[in-house]
Amino acid sequence: MVDDFLEWQESGYNLGPSEPTADLAFYYAVTSVAYYERDVSLIPDGIYELLCKELLERPDTPSWVDKESLEAGTGYDSSNFPEDTYLLLIELSHLPQLDDLF
């Protein structure tokens, strides 16, 4: 999943229909935990807001994603996020290209 996240970054944060909803939801979870629990911004604020809006519009957004949080543009409550969220964050923290963030 690290490679997928890095490809998503390199693509300019593709939020279009070609990007699977499950992947976008996972990126939302990872970037939320990074920001709210580790004080690390993995993506620009404007992209995060667009990501929230995109997930709100998609009918297949996973049920663990809180719609009210998306409407508020936040991911502060991570209690329902998949456990893999934290694993990816740990992996990302060990990447040389992201050293300056962690």
Residue pairs with C-beta under 8 A, 6 or more apart in sequence:
1 26
1 84
1 88
1 91
2 88
2 91
2 92
2 95
4 23
5 27
5 30
5 88
5 92
6 95
8 14
8 19
8 23
8 27
9 43
13 43
13 47
13 50
13 51
15 24
15 47
15 50
15 51
15 54
21 55
21 58
21 60
21 61
21 62
22 62
24 51
24 54
24 55
24 58
25 55
25 61
25 62
25 64
25 65
26 82
26 84
26 85
26 88
27 43
27 51
28 51
28 52
28 55
28 65
28 75
29 65
29 75
29 78
29 81
29 82
29 85
30 42
30 85
30 88
30 89
30 92
31 41
31 42
31 43
31 48
31 51
31 75
32 74
32 75
32 76
32 78
32 81
33 75
33 78
33 81
33 85
33 86
33 89
34 40
34 41
34 42
34 89
34 92
35 41
35 42
35 48
35 75
36 74
36 75
36 76
36 78
37 78
38 89
38 102
40 101
40 102
41 101
42 92
42 98
42 101
43 51
48 73
49 73
52 69
52 70
52 71
52 73
52 74
52 75
53 70
55 61
55 65
55 70
56 67
56 70
56 71
61 67
61 70
64 80
64 81
64 82
65 80
66 77
66 80
69 75
69 76
69 77
78 85
92 98
92 102
93 102
